[in-house]
Amino acid sequence: MAVRPYWKGYLKLSLVTCPVAMSPATSESEKVRFHTLNKATGNRVVSQYVDSVTRKPIKEDNEVKGYERGENDYVMLTEDELDAVALDTVKTIDIEKFVPRDSIEWIYLEKPHYLMPDDPVGHEAFAVIRDAMAAEKVLGISRLVMGRRERAIVLEPRGEGIVLWTLRFGDEVRPEASYFAEVPDKADASLVPLVQSYIKGHTKSWSADMVSDPVQSALLDIIAQKKKSLRPARKGKAKPADAENESNVIDIMEALRRSLAPRGGKQRAS
């Protein structure tokens, strides 16, 4: 099932323009998520903004963004003022320049999105831009406003579509030299072949199973056990409220430890 587009606008290269839509290429919707509850009632806990001085709740109409210019001194900006900062890159991806395909270091790549035509009329223009970049083995560099911030982006032709990567800003990337300064330039030549032999014996084709999350699986098992324990009880003598609540409470950390512990007793020493 196709995901609802996160952004819609236009892809432009010189005089060629086509309507496009963009959707995130990754998802975190499958992660186990928890709500915070009131243990005494079982009801969800809700959060609200309160004034840090008066401690009174703030109405939504009174909420504004503030830029701190000094201690307890802010420049206030309303939603209308923030929306008024409209750049051309809000709705148009204008490819400004190109770089060789392998010239961007991996650390600058932030988050991938799928870019696709948003109207049959623009299919041909989209395909022309994609195929031309692929033939020249280049990536397109442009800018796009995302979350009220103009981001540098890179366009990578891939298969029938284009992958759009947001790029980290230069001041967000830490230089690696200071972290590896104490690491030897060359390893012991007599030991490298031994490790190479081990690597060859353990090399397999890539599979998404290699990045599965055992903790997530364990949490799902615990939740399944919890659901079973919460099945309606048979009619009979009612238990005291405290006793019933106590029987349904699972120490989630202890259950998680048990589910991750080696099966069949203690592990043999290697």
C-alpha positions as CSV (number, residue, x, y, z in Angstrom):
1,M,0.0,0.0,0.0
2,A,1.4,3.4,-1.0
3,V,2.1,5.8,1.8
4,R,0.4,9.2,1.7
5,P,2.8,11.8,0.3
6,Y,4.7,13.9,2.9
7,W,5.2,16.7,0.5
8,K,4.0,17.8,-3.0
9,G,5.5,20.4,-5.3
10,Y,7.6,20.6,-8.5
11,L,10.9,19.2,-9.8
12,K,12.6,21.7,-12.1
13,L,15.7,21.4,-14.3
14,S,16.3,24.4,-16.5
15,L,13.1,24.7,-18.6
16,V,11.8,21.2,-17.7
17,T,9.3,21.1,-14.8
18,C,7.1,18.3,-13.5
19,P,4.8,17.9,-10.5
20,V,6.2,15.5,-8.0
21,A,5.3,14.0,-4.6
22,M,7.7,12.8,-1.8
23,S,7.2,10.2,0.8
24,P,9.7,8.9,3.5
25,A,11.6,5.8,2.4
26,T,11.8,4.5,6.0
27,S,9.2,4.0,8.7
28,E,9.2,3.6,12.5
29,S,5.5,2.7,12.7
30,E,6.2,-0.9,13.4
31,K,8.1,-0.1,16.6
32,V,6.5,-1.1,19.9
33,R,5.3,2.1,21.5
34,F,3.9,2.7,25.0
35,H,1.5,5.2,26.5
36,T,2.0,6.6,30.0
37,L,-0.8,5.5,32.3
38,N,-2.1,6.3,35.8
39,K,-1.3,3.1,37.6
40,A,-4.1,3.7,40.1
41,T,-6.9,4.1,37.4
42,G,-5.4,2.7,34.2
43,N,-6.3,5.9,32.4
44,R,-3.9,7.6,30.0
45,V,-1.9,10.5,31.2
46,V,-2.1,13.7,29.1
47,S,0.4,16.5,29.0
48,Q,-0.3,20.2,28.7
49,Y,1.7,23.4,28.5
50,V,1.8,25.4,31.7
51,D,3.3,28.8,32.5
52,S,6.7,28.3,34.2
53,V,6.0,31.1,36.7
54,T,2.3,31.1,37.3
55,R,2.0,27.3,36.9
56,K,-1.4,27.9,35.1
57,P,-2.3,26.0,31.9
58,I,-1.9,27.9,28.7
59,K,-4.6,28.2,26.1
60,E,-3.6,27.1,22.6
61,D,-4.4,30.6,21.2
62,N,-1.8,32.1,23.5
63,E,1.0,29.8,22.4
64,V,3.8,31.5,20.4
65,K,7.4,30.6,19.4
66,G,10.1,32.4,21.2
67,Y,13.8,33.0,20.3
68,E,15.9,33.6,23.4
69,R,18.1,36.7,23.2
70,G,19.0,36.8,26.8
71,E,18.1,35.4,30.2
72,N,14.3,35.3,30.4
73,D,14.2,37.6,27.4
74,Y,12.6,36.4,24.2
75,V,11.6,37.6,20.7
76,M,8.1,36.3,20.1
77,L,7.0,35.0,16.7
78,T,3.4,34.0,15.8
79,E,2.4,31.2,13.5
80,D,1.3,33.7,10.9
81,E,4.7,35.4,11.0
82,L,6.5,32.0,10.6
83,D,4.2,31.0,7.7
84,A,5.0,34.4,6.0
85,V,8.6,33.3,5.5
86,A,7.9,31.7,2.2
87,L,10.9,30.7,0.0
88,D,10.7,29.4,-3.5
89,T,12.1,26.1,-2.2
90,V,8.8,25.6,-0.2
91,K,7.2,24.1,-3.3
92,T,9.9,23.8,-6.0
93,I,13.0,21.5,-6.1
94,D,15.2,23.4,-8.6
95,I,18.3,21.3,-9.4
96,E,21.1,23.9,-9.2
97,K,24.2,21.8,-9.8
98,F,25.5,18.2,-10.1
99,V,28.3,16.2,-8.5
100,P,29.9,12.8,-9.3
101,R,27.9,10.0,-7.9
102,D,30.5,8.8,-5.4
103,S,31.7,12.2,-4.3
104,I,29.4,12.8,-1.3
105,E,30.6,11.2,1.9
106,W,28.1,8.9,3.7
107,I,28.2,10.9,6.9
108,Y,26.4,13.8,5.2
109,L,23.4,11.6,4.1
110,E,20.7,12.1,6.6
111,K,17.2,10.7,5.7
112,P,16.0,9.1,2.5
113,H,12.7,9.9,0.7
114,Y,11.1,8.5,-2.4
115,L,10.4,11.2,-5.1
116,M,7.9,10.2,-7.8
117,P,5.7,11.9,-10.4
118,D,2.4,13.3,-9.1
119,D,0.6,13.6,-12.4
120,P,0.6,11.5,-15.6
121,V,1.4,14.6,-17.6
122,G,4.8,14.9,-15.8
123,H,5.9,11.2,-16.2
124,E,8.0,11.9,-19.4
125,A,9.7,15.0,-17.9
126,F,10.5,13.0,-14.7
127,A,11.9,10.1,-16.6
128,V,14.1,12.4,-18.8
129,I,15.7,14.0,-15.7
130,R,16.2,10.6,-14.0
131,D,17.7,8.9,-17.0
132,A,20.0,11.9,-17.9
133,M,21.5,11.9,-14.3
134,A,21.9,8.1,-14.4
135,A,23.6,8.2,-17.8
136,E,26.1,10.9,-16.5
137,K,26.6,9.1,-13.2
138,V,25.8,12.2,-11.2
139,L,23.7,13.3,-8.3
140,G,21.6,16.5,-8.4
141,I,22.1,19.1,-5.6
142,S,19.2,21.4,-4.6
143,R,17.4,22.9,-1.6
144,L,14.0,22.3,0.0
145,V,12.1,23.8,2.9
146,M,11.2,21.1,5.4
147,G,9.8,21.8,8.8
148,R,10.3,25.6,8.3
149,R,14.0,25.1,7.6
150,E,15.7,25.1,4.3
151,R,17.6,21.9,3.8
152,A,20.3,21.0,1.3
153,I,19.2,17.8,-0.5
154,V,20.7,15.4,-3.0
155,L,18.7,13.6,-5.8
156,E,19.9,10.1,-6.6
157,P,18.4,8.3,-9.7
158,R,17.5,4.7,-8.6
159,G,15.6,2.2,-10.7
160,E,12.4,3.8,-12.0
161,G,12.4,6.6,-9.5
162,I,14.6,9.1,-7.6
163,V,15.7,8.9,-4.0
164,L,15.9,12.3,-2.3
165,W,18.3,12.5,0.6
166,T,18.3,15.4,3.1
167,L,21.9,16.4,3.9
168,R,23.4,17.3,7.2
169,F,24.8,20.8,7.5
170,G,28.6,21.1,7.6
171,D,28.7,22.2,11.2
172,E,26.7,19.1,12.2
173,V,29.5,16.7,11.0
174,R,32.4,16.1,13.4
175,P,35.8,15.6,11.9
176,E,37.0,12.0,12.3
177,A,40.7,12.7,12.7
178,S,40.5,13.5,16.5
179,Y,38.7,10.2,17.1
180,F,41.2,7.9,15.3
181,A,44.4,9.7,16.1
182,E,45.7,6.9,18.4
183,V,44.8,4.1,15.9
184,P,47.8,2.6,14.1
185,D,48.0,3.3,10.4
186,K,48.9,-0.3,9.6
187,A,48.0,-3.6,11.4
188,D,50.3,-6.5,12.0
189,A,50.8,-8.1,8.6
190,S,51.0,-11.6,10.0
191,L,47.6,-11.4,11.7
192,V,45.6,-9.8,8.8
193,P,45.4,-13.1,6.7
194,L,44.0,-14.9,9.7
195,V,41.1,-12.4,10.1
196,Q,40.6,-12.4,6.3
197,S,40.2,-16.2,6.4
198,Y,37.6,-15.9,9.2
199,I,35.7,-13.1,7.2
200,K,35.5,-15.3,4.1
201,G,34.0,-18.1,6.0
202,H,31.3,-15.9,7.5
203,T,30.4,-13.8,4.5
204,K,26.8,-14.2,3.3
205,S,24.4,-12.4,0.9
206,W,22.7,-9.4,2.5
207,S,19.3,-9.9,4.0
208,A,17.0,-7.6,5.9
209,D,16.9,-10.3,8.7
210,M,20.4,-9.2,9.6
211,V,19.0,-6.0,11.1
212,S,16.1,-7.5,13.0
213,D,15.5,-6.3,16.5
214,P,15.4,-9.2,19.1
215,V,14.4,-6.8,21.9
216,Q,11.3,-5.7,19.9
217,S,10.4,-9.4,19.3
218,A,10.8,-10.0,23.1
219,L,8.5,-7.1,23.9
220,L,5.9,-8.4,21.5
221,D,6.0,-11.8,23.2
222,I,5.5,-10.1,26.6
223,I,2.6,-8.1,25.3
224,A,1.0,-11.3,23.9
225,Q,1.4,-13.0,27.3
226,K,-0.1,-9.9,28.9
227,K,-3.1,-10.1,26.6
228,K,-3.7,-13.7,27.6
229,S,-3.6,-12.8,31.3
230,L,-6.2,-10.1,30.7
231,R,-8.9,-12.4,29.2
232,P,-12.3,-12.1,30.9
233,A,-12.4,-14.4,34.0
234,R,-15.1,-17.1,34.3
235,K,-18.1,-16.1,36.4
236,G,-17.8,-17.1,40.0
237,K,-16.8,-15.6,43.3
238,A,-15.5,-12.1,42.7
239,K,-11.9,-11.5,43.8
240,P,-11.0,-8.5,45.9
241,A,-10.1,-5.5,43.6
242,D,-6.5,-5.3,45.0
243,A,-5.9,-9.0,44.5
244,E,-7.2,-8.9,40.9
245,N,-5.0,-6.0,40.0
246,E,-2.0,-7.6,41.6
247,S,-2.5,-10.9,39.6
248,N,-2.5,-9.0,36.3
249,V,0.6,-6.9,36.9
250,I,3.7,-8.2,35.1
251,D,7.2,-6.9,35.9
252,I,8.0,-6.1,32.3
253,M,11.8,-5.8,33.0
254,E,11.9,-9.2,34.7
255,A,9.9,-10.8,31.9
256,L,12.1,-9.2,29.3
257,R,15.2,-10.6,31.0
258,R,13.6,-14.1,31.1
259,S,12.7,-13.9,27.4
260,L,16.2,-12.9,26.4
261,A,17.9,-15.5,28.7
262,P,19.5,-18.5,27.1
263,R,17.1,-21.4,26.7
264,G,17.7,-24.9,28.1
265,G,19.6,-23.8,31.2
266,K,23.0,-22.2,31.5
267,Q,25.1,-21.7,28.4
268,R,28.1,-23.9,28.1
269,A,31.4,-22.1,28.5
270,S,33.1,-21.6,25.1
